Amino acid sequence: MLRIDHIKLPPGTPEGALRRQAANILHVPEGQIKSLRIVRRSVDAREEVSLVYSIHVAVENEGRVLRRVRGGRVTQVVRQRYHPPGPVPAPELAPVVVGAGPAGLFCALILAQAGAKPILLERGQPVEQRQQDVEAFWRTGILNPASNVQFGEGGAGAFSDGKLNTGTRDLCHRWILGKLVEFGVPDSILIDAHPHAGTDMLHAALKAMRQELLRLGAEIRFGHQLVDLTVRDGSLSALTVSGPAGEYVLPARQAVLALGHSARDTVEMLHSRGVPMEAKPFAVGVRIEHRQRDMDAAQYGKYAGHPCLPVSSYKLSCHLEGGRSVFSFCVCPGGQVVAAASEEGRTVTNGMSYYARDGENINGGLLVNVTPADFPDGVLGGIAFQRQLEAAAFSLGGGGFRAPAQRVEDFLARRPSAGPGTVVPTYRPGVTWTDLHRCLPDFLCTALEQALPILGRRVRGFDGPDAVLTAVESRSSSPVRILRGEDRQSPAIRGLYPCGEGAGFAGGILSAAADGIHTAEAMLTHMAAPAHPL
């Protein structure tokens, strides 16, 4: 099997033309190509818009063909596949996974497939109930602190664009995508260069994944929150859990901390119990919202709206004098800005889109990097900094989780906005038009003011006068890292496994799921190891 990269076709060209292109590149008759499969598809809009493909082809006399092809576009396919760990005897005490986000779910899946029968604790609710609770919050402004955009089955990624790409390389990534397809996500994620599932497809997949976990012998407890640890002789011996019927003690020798980036109370408890952790850099900012058709026109030109092209997205960044960086984050084409609070009196924004990405607007985080030097209040200073921003946004929004918003033109002129222009904000329960300088720190406002014109030169209209800024985006990543050793265990408490985005070891659905898998592998290795004699 041969791989051919970087085959460009104009929008609207039938994919059957790939066979002709492949034959020309390989210098063989079309009839010599026995099979052809698309393995990657992307859009190149830098000059003339085109669709770019990578394909696998089977040809006669493959070795001879490969030897006479010049350049690096054609390579031999080397198949490498991830193989999950084999079975282990069920341990005397079931391993516990705390958190049902991507890291926790895939950790539990690997453990369950190996026969370890894990117990999965999730403070929030199953996705069906969670959908109802979130919709009620967006409609009424009444928050359920235990079931919201941050907490519940699927974690924070369950209400997002469902992006499934990452900057890291890992053999298990393909396996994760394959499992998601098995659970109902469209198989386009296997070939798109920037795969996404959308909130709707993720919700369907979560239900199917839950049924698979139960079939494999996992136990799932929704509405159960970790509230304390019991440690004996440096090893975990039990968890204290708060459930619907009250607190109880759950004996455990192994527990995964797949908490997500918003389980602040749990992180505070762990810190008080001496679990080693450190403050880490993260980013905060706003959501910026444009009309999707304007961004399409800016990037696709005459091809804007072409049925063969996906709606446009963007990935932007700039480095400013003084060391600050401003960058786009979690862009949601055809999506909406959502209320993502998990605590009373604190407003948080995020972005979400469905698989079809067919909404009127596109939104993305516009973030500024912050470091521990910006919040010098110890290990938990980043959490305090986030809370301060969120409380200021709540106050400026006027309560009821309305979010403060401002047109870009007014933000750059430092004057309050009185209402929308051509871009109608999608945030619910609603926005309050104001001046964001009243709730954002000076360094953050200055960085955004400097960056917007720069980014507007890279994507026409990005700094357009009617683009809407909505505050505050504060949960892009965890502000702490819960330390772990090479064996993935806490250096202070044997049997405790920090994992995923909330522990500071991942940055998105795919990388968090991979971290969960590798944590499960480490746990299974320890389970299979012979016990030391007394």
PyMOL commands that set and color helices and strands:
alter all, ss='L'
color gray80, all
select helices_A, chain A and resi 17-26+30-32+62-68+102-113+127-140+156-158+172-182+187-190+198-215+264-272+292-303+372-374+381-397+408-413+436-438+442-458+509-528
alter helices_A, ss='H'
color red, helices_A
select strands_A, chain A and resi 2-9+33-44+50-59+74-76+96-98+119-122+219-222+225-232+235-243+246-251+255-257+277-279+282-291+317-319+325-339+349-352+361-370+403-407+431-433+468-473+480-482+496-498
alter strands_A, ss='S'
color yellow, strands_A
deselect
rebuild
show_as cartoon
